[in-house]
Amino acid sequence: MFDEDLTLAQVLGLLNEGTDLQEVADNLNIKISILESKLTNAAVVNENGVWMYKGGNEITSLNRPVKKKVKVINADKEFLGIEIIKNTSRSEEHIDADYELYKDCREISWADLVAKKSFHLQQELYDVIKQTSVEKSIKFNVLVNSLLLKGLEHYRLK
């Protein structure tokens, strides 16, 4: 078993000393695919049997603990082919509709949604929809259906 605070640099050293990737993963109690993903996120590659760092900031990237989540840092994005988008104004901001939908859906309690064949609204939202339904003389279910269709159009899913 390896130390809990083992860094990516230490893993890189172990791999270059001849320790098998599977053995390192087993000693860390993680799947080999997860270890490979962590090494890839840290811009570490195996070239002709030698493990090396190919990113832009070796100290920052390789001093992260391997047992914690290893995200791609900006210094490694160029190596990994990830475009760094720097926006100077909100009008130039790139909006990923799929990500926005995913983020919004994460806030929903899925247990409530799968427990019944209906959906639940917050009381304030329900009151607004009900009032709009009454004011516009539209049946509640038709109004909700229209709102859902508009929401799908917003996320470009329809």
N, C-alpha and C positions, 0 to 999 in steps of 0.2 A: 504494500500500500504506500502511495505517495502522500506527501504532506498536502493538507487542504489548501495551503497558500501557494501551491506550485504555479509558477508563471509560465506564460507561453515561451519565453526565452529558455527556461529550464527544460520544457518539453522539447523544444527545438534541439537543445544540447543532447538530451537523451536519445532522440531519434538519430542524430548524427554520430553518436557513440555506438550505434548498432542495435539499440533496443527497437523491437518490432512495434509498429503502430498499434496492432491489436493488443499487445502486452501493455502498452502505455494506457490504452483505453480501459482495459480490464482493471488495472491498478487504480485508475481514477473512478471506477464504477460508472462509466458512461459508455454509450454505444460508440462503436468506431465511426459510424456516420456522423454523429454529433461532434466527435473530436475532429474529424476531417473538415466539417463545416466551420468549426471555430478557427482552425488553422487557415482555411480559405478566407474567412472574414478578416483575419489578421495579415493577409497578403503573404502567407507562407506557402511555398511550393516545393515540390520534390523534383529536382532536375538531376537526372542520371545518378540517383541514389543519394544525393546530397540535399538536405533540407535547408532552404535559405529564405530570408525575408526579402521581398521585392517592392515594398511600399516606400513611402516618403518620410516616415518618422519612426525609426526602429525602436528608440527608447520608449516612446509613448505606447506604441502598438504592442511590443513584446513584453512589457512589464505588467500586463493585466493578468489577473489570476485566471487560470484555465477552468476552474470550477464555477466561475460566475459567467453570466451572459457576455459573449464577445460579439459586439456590434462592429460594423465597418466604420472606421473613423475617416474623416475627410482626407487625411494624408494617404490613406490606402485606396480611396475611391478611384483615383486615376489608374492605378494598376489593375483594378478589378473591372475597369470599363464603365464605371458609374459616373454619369454626368453630374457635376456640381452646379446647381442652379442658384445663382445669386440674383435676387430681385431687388431693385432699387425702389420700386413703387408697387402699390397694391394692384394697379391696373395691369402690370406685367406678370402678376403671379399666376403660376400654372396650377389649375385646380384639377385634381384627379377625382372624377365623379365616383368611380368604383371605391376608392379609398374613403371618400366622404360618406358614402352609403354604409360601408363597413363600420366606420367609426360611429355613425349615428345608431346603427343597429346594435352595437355593443352596449349601449345604454339601456336597452330594453331587457326586462326580466324575462328570459326565455322560459323559465318554469311556468310563468303565468300564461304564456302563449301556447304551450303544448298541453297544459292541463285541461283546457276547454277548447271547444271548436269556435271560439269567439276571440275578439281582441279587446284589450283594455285601454282606456284613455285616462289620462290624468283628469281629475275633476274640473280643473279650470279649462282645459281644452274641450272637454265634453260640454261644458256650459256655453262656451263660445260657439261651438258647432251647432248645438241645439238652438241657441238664440238666432244664429244666421239662418238655420233651417226654417224657423218660425217666420222671421222677417222676410225671407225670399219665397215663402210658400212652397218650399221644396221638401219632399219626404226626406227624412233623416238618412235612410240607407242610400238614396240617390246622391245626396250631398256628400256623404262619406266616400262613396264610390268615385265621384268626381274629384274629390280632394286626393284620393289615392292615385288616380290616373295622372293628375297634375304633378304629384310627387315623383311618379315614375318617369314622367317626361323630364322633370328637373334632373334626374339622375341618368337620363338618356337610356333607360332600360326598356322602354316601350317601342 
